[in-house]
Structure formats: structure tokens, C-alpha cells
Amino acid sequence: MTHGYTPDAPPPAPSRSDPHEHELLTALFDLGRQVTAVLDFEELLRQIPRLIGRLIPVEAFAVYLLDERRGELRSAYTVGYPETGAPVRLKPGVGLVGAAVLSEQPLLVNDVAGDPRYVEFVPGMQSELVVPLLHKSRPIGALNILSSKRDQFTIRDVAIATQFAAHVAVALVNARLYERSRLDADAFETLAEIGREVAAVLDLDELFTRIAQLAKRVIDYRTLGILLLNEQGELEMKHAVHYGEMVQVPRVRLGEGLVGYAALHREAVLVADVSQDPRYIALVPDVRSELAIPMLIKDRCIGVVDLESPELDAFSKREVEILTLLASHAAVAIENARLYEEVVSTRKRLEKEVRFAQRVQAALQPGPPKRLKGVDLAAAFASALELGGDFHEYLAPESNTLVVTVGDVSGKGVPAALYSAFAAELVRGRTFRGRYLPERSSPAAVLSSVNTILHQRQLEEYYCTLCYSILDLKRRTITIANSGLPYPIRCTADACAQIELPGVPLGSFQGSTYDEVTFALHAGDVLLFCTDGVYEAMNAEGQEFTSDRVVEVVRASRDLPARGIVDAVFTAAADWRGETPSNDDMTAVAVKITL
């Protein structure tokens, strides 16, 4: 009676000359073909006991696979074993299965009670046949066949199981490769989806939550932390999940702990047993292994994604690769969200500053002019942007004298508004300076003085066009000088036309001089001063409003008060423009002589 068998050499293969053996070989070939045709790993495990059972009686059966990282054998599939819910785990060399794997030889024991190596997992078993699974001369697991009968298995069964195990080993490796390829493809597809999804999230808090949720789709973590590097060189925990619950973790200095090391050296840190690594700092209880991946933008580290587990050696190199890709997506998304937050913050600050600047600019605009006997004044202003570069003034430097100015600086927005305020203040200063001089400054002299100061400021990209007029109400005359503003319109009882009065914009050239003209004033005369935004108002076809149309509007509205005249001009320009947005500031000032 054979109670145990450990061959010094592999068992002999069945003979081809024996008809029975030929049938056996054919059956083995068919089993090998069937087993290697299965690429689904779980399905393959289910097929193995069914196929081997066609040649060898099986009461209980197990496929053990070798986990090289943990250095243990684990039952991947069992038949007839008690349902404990957990796999059987063995170290190589422990039990008959461990002994067969360690020796890389089949092991037959037909009376397990007499073998001290036997470890009982299935009650009532008396015979055991173990065949190691070898691939390229390296063990990858074992097939374990059990029977409740003594002397159940024969040398022939050993030979059959050994040859079948060779096919199974190849099939398992192929199925693992296929499964790995499929999992990798699924993982990379999921990572691509994650990349697209996180890129669309611009709120940082929401982004951290989404990263933690999406990471669970590719890595089954227990504890996850997202730490960002702050300006003080510390890693600050922005999001932490421990067994599905949020946790609070203090800041970590750069180079401190595993996450600090990963950030400082910009490399992944994989630790199978944190108790053996002096860099580890215990922040969360029950941690046995850890994986820290830096989040990099080019060569700059912005933070770390950290995974922790209560199990030893919980993370593999494959998970390092997956988390590295995830961290790359997260880094870009976080940087985009940060930039977006900065843009939003800056925009809000600028909007607040612009609103304040609008109030300042509105306060700088002249209010309704004091009623002057014989003169009716009105103005209208519309900015193309929040702030404009147009300005106008009504000034009374002395009795019976009224100064009316309209100016337009190059550009739009905040720079134009600042330059406009500066130019307007220069005009005011030069106008009222005449109070203290023996002779009153003429319009041409004021323009020359302002031109000199603006040119000295060397703001080459900016200039100012200005029409400056002085009304002498005692002598009933108006004197006008112009520095590039559209020609003013003079409408009398006899004619309505522009006053051709050219001039170089202020600030353009040193030493520029300006011409001036003087007209007598009569009751009913109208003078209109406009910036180019009025004349150049453009409709949807790209056609400008033009000075001719402005002249016609003034002629048609000459009998109206000054307010009615400027309103008519603005209404006509708006009707011409239609839905087309204005691309320049618009200012119009009407002066009507009433006596």
C-alpha cells in the first residue's frame, strides 16, 4: 500500500503505443486546448476543477496562487472547502501544498494522517495530491486535489495532473496578462475620463472631493490625502478621507515624513511596511503601508496625493503607475482651478476698483452750469467701457467770461480715464491762472501750454485732442482754438456748417502752436462741440454716422433748447448704430445764445 510519494524525477508521461494511453493523451491534449482557450481569469479558475475531474476523481479541490509581494500562497478558487469567506493562506514550505511549491515537485500522500506536514482545511480528507504550477521553471502556484479515501491517487494520476498543470500554468499566465491588459485599458480609459472630468471643475473644494471620489474607481484605497505646498514650504492637507470619513491632519514640512520626502525629491514613495521606514510619521492610526505620489507641473511640485492602508504591502507597482497618472491629471486641474480663483479674485477686485473709479469720474464731470444771462448750455456723455477718456468743462475764470472745453484722449478704459483726468486738470489750471496774470490767456496759449506739459511727461502712446473756446459775453464774441478734435459746428440764422480749425493733438510734438478764430455771437446761434465717437458711430454695415449727418441734426433742432439739441444728436447716433455696440466714448456739448 502506498502511503506517500515524492518522486526524484517527474512521473513518466503516458505511452503513445498503448491504446488506453493514447486515449489518455488525446484527452489531456483536449483538456490542455480547452484550458488554454479561456482568457477570462475567473472563468478559467472555475473550469480547472471541472476539466481535471474528467480524468482524476475530485472531492475537494483548490487552485493556489503565489503572491510574490507578500511571499505567500493564497487559495484563488476552491471546491468542497468550508465557506469561511476568506482565502486560505500558506507560506511556501508550510503544509503539503507549501512543501510541493517549495520543492517544485508533485507530492502524493495517500494517508495524510501519517504525514506531519499535513494541515487540515477540509475535514475528513485522507488522500492529497499536490502538483506545483511552474512557468518558465518558476513556481506560480499549485493544484491541490483531495479525497476522503485512503490510497485514492496513483502514480498515473500524478503524471496526468503534472501534464495538466503545465497547461494550467500557461493558461493562468495568459489569462493574467489578458486580465492585466484589460484592467490597464479600463484603468487608462477611466483615467482619461477622470482627466476630462476634473479639468471641468474650477472650484478647489469641489475638485478635491471629486479627485477623492474618482480615485476610488481605479484604486481601492482606505485612506487618501491631498496635500498642497503652501508659500511657507509646508504641505497643507486640503482633503483627507479615512475609511470614508473626513479627518484633520496637521501641516507637514517639506522633506518631513513620506509625503514630505515625495514632495522634496519629486518622486513616488512606496513603503510596504511603514514600521520599518524611519521617515514615516504616524498621523492616522492603524497604518501599515503607504504610497505617496507628488503632483508635478513640469518639474515643479505643487503637492502630494497620499494613500495609506492598514494592510502590509497593500500597494503594487501597477498602482504606483495609475496613481502617478491620476496625480498628473490632478496637478493640472488644481493649477487651473487656482488660476481661475486668482482670475475671479482679481476680477472682483478690479470691478470694485472700477466702480469706485466710475464714481470718481462721475464726480469730476461738471454739474449743470450756473444760469448765465443769454447763454443756454447742455452736455451728454456716454462711455464705451466702464470708464471713458472724454471730458468737458464749463469754467468762469472771471465775470462775463465763459470757457467751454471738450477733450478726448487716446485709448479707452482705465488708462484713458487717468490720462483724461490729468489733462482736464491741466486745462483748469491754465484757465484760472489768468486771474493772476496781467493779460488773460488766449485759447491758443492754453493749448500750447498744455501741449508742453503733456509732451514732457513722455507718454508716447497717449495724446489729447481738445477744443477750447472762450465766450466774452460783454463783447458778445467767441474765440476758439482746436488741437485735433472734430471740427465744431456753428449754426446761425444764415448757415449751419463745421468750423474748419485744424491742430496737432496735445502731447504729440514739442513746441506745437495753434490757430484760433473769433466770431460774433447773435441770438439764436448754436455751437456744438463733439468728440469723434459721435461722428464715427458705426452701423451693422460698417458705415459711420459722419459729420454731415450731425450737421443736419443740429440744423433741424436749432430751435430747441441746448438740452434738446444734444439729446437729438445722441438719439440720431444711437438710431444709426442700432444694435451695434459703441466702440468709442461719445461727448457732445451744445451752447445756444438766447439773447
Secondary structure, 3 states (H helix, E strand, C coil): CCCEECCCCCCCCCCCCCHHHHHHHHHHHHHHHHHHCCCCHHHHHHHHHHHHCCCCCCCEEEEEEEECCCCEEEEEEEECCCCCCCCCEECCCCHHHHHHHHHCCCEEECCHHHCCCCCCCCCCCCEEEEEEEEECCEEEEEEEEEECCCCCCCHHHHHHHHHHHHHHHHHHHHHHHHHHHHHHHHHHHHHHHHHHHHHCCCCHHHHHHHHHHHHCCCCCCCEEEEEEECCCCEEEEEEEEECCEECCCCCEECCCHHHHHHHHHCCCEEECCHHHCCCCCCCCCCCCEEEEEEEEECCEEEEEEEEEECCCCCCCHHHHHHHHHHHHHHHHHHHHHHHHHHHHHHHHHHHHHHHHHHHHHHHHCCCCCCCECCEEEEEEEECCCCCCCEEEEEECCCCCEEEEEEEEECCCHHHHHHHHHHHHHHHHHHHHHHHHCCCCCCHHHHHHHHHHHHHHCCCCCCCEEEEEEEEECCCCEEEEEECCCCCCEEECCCCEEECCCCCCCECCCCCCCCCEEEEECCCCCEEEEECHHHHCCECCCCCECCHHHHHHHHHHCCCCCHHHHHHHHHHHHHHHHCCCCCCCCEEEEEEEECC
